[in-house]
């Protein structure tokens, strides 16, 4: 994976984690949970790109 692509993934995940933390701090746990699910999906896509893995069904 190129340095630029790695930076894109890192920035995307950092923004999502910050958003989830802001929702939790504002007691918007429903939105924090939805953001958490999005983060898990992004990690699945990252793993697929890096390792060529297909995400397992949950």
C-alpha angles and dihedrals in degrees: 000000000000122000091244093052091048089053091051092054092046094050092047092051093045091053092049093048090049090050091050090050092050091051092049092048089052090050091246093137094160091060092040089056093048089050089049089055090050090051090053090051091051091051089051091052091046091052090048091053096043101039102020089241125151113223116251117240113254 
